[in-house]
């Protein structure tokens, strides 16, 4: 199966000058874990995940999680997130983005998402953002397309 047949064709994305606060609102409204960042031509130039936002507000947070004695200070996180929310997406987005083509196979996409530990990634057609594919999309397809063995 080709990823173009499985992807979510919702074109929810942000521009590089969108604020982190606005991006958080988009993530929450669409219940997604990350957003493509596109230029005026619709080309993917970055990707912003919820993890990128947490890292921006609390640098080193994920390293500290390995220490079981570390408990984050919610008040400190809230203050830092408020400060970061006024910054632009361009400052914190990943610029080295894994992007799939509509003609990529489901197996190829699944392997890349798993090996790169990605929850979702943009899909393009002729270099222009055309939708997104997620691990959940692939799992749903696999679960519902599987045939039961015959007796």
Residue pairs with C-beta under 8 A, 6 or more apart in sequence:
1 105
1 106
1 141
1 145
2 102
2 103
2 104
2 105
2 106
3 100
3 101
3 102
3 103
3 104
3 105
3 106
3 109
3 123
3 133
4 102
4 103
4 123
4 125
4 130
6 106
6 133
6 137
6 138
6 141
7 102
7 123
7 130
7 131
7 132
7 133
7 137
8 131
8 132
8 133
8 134
8 137
9 130
9 131
10 30
10 131
10 132
11 129
11 130
11 131
12 26
12 30
12 32
12 35
12 132
13 35
13 36
13 37
13 38
13 44
13 122
13 129
14 22
14 23
14 26
14 35
14 36
14 37
14 38
14 48
14 89
15 37
15 38
15 39
15 40
15 89
16 37
16 39
16 45
16 46
16 88
16 89
16 90
16 93
17 88
17 89
17 90
18 26
18 37
18 88
18 89
19 85
19 86
19 87
19 88
19 89
20 53
20 56
20 84
20 85
20 86
20 87
20 88
20 89
20 92
21 85
21 86
23 35
23 48
23 53
23 89
24 53
24 85
26 35
27 33
27 34
27 35
27 50
32 120
32 132
32 134
33 49
33 50
33 119
33 120
33 134
34 47
34 48
34 49
34 50
34 52
34 119
34 120
35 47
35 48
35 49
36 44
36 46
36 47
36 97
36 122
36 129
36 132
37 44
37 45
37 46
37 47
37 48
37 89
37 90
37 93
38 44
38 45
38 129
39 45
41 128
42 128
42 129
43 124
43 127
43 128
43 129
44 97
44 99
44 122
44 124
44 129
45 95
45 97
46 89
46 90
46 93
46 94
46 95
46 97
47 93
47 94
47 97
47 121
47 122
48 89
48 92
48 93
48 94
49 94
49 119
51 62
52 92
52 93
52 94
53 81
53 84
53 92
54 61
54 62
55 61
55 62
55 92
56 84
56 87
56 91
56 92
57 77
57 80
57 81
57 83
57 84
58 72
58 76
58 77
58 80
61 72
64 70
64 72
84 92
97 121
97 122
98 112
98 116
98 118
98 121
99 121
99 122
99 123
99 124
100 108
100 109
100 112
100 121
100 122
100 123
100 124
100 133
101 123
101 124
101 125
102 123
102 124
102 125
102 130
104 123
106 138
106 141
109 121
109 133
109 138
110 135
110 138
112 118
112 121
113 119
113 121
113 133
113 134
113 135
113 138
114 135
118 135
119 134
119 135
119 136
120 132
120 133
120 134
120 135
121 132
121 133
121 134
122 129
122 131
122 132
123 129
123 130
123 131
123 132
123 133
124 130
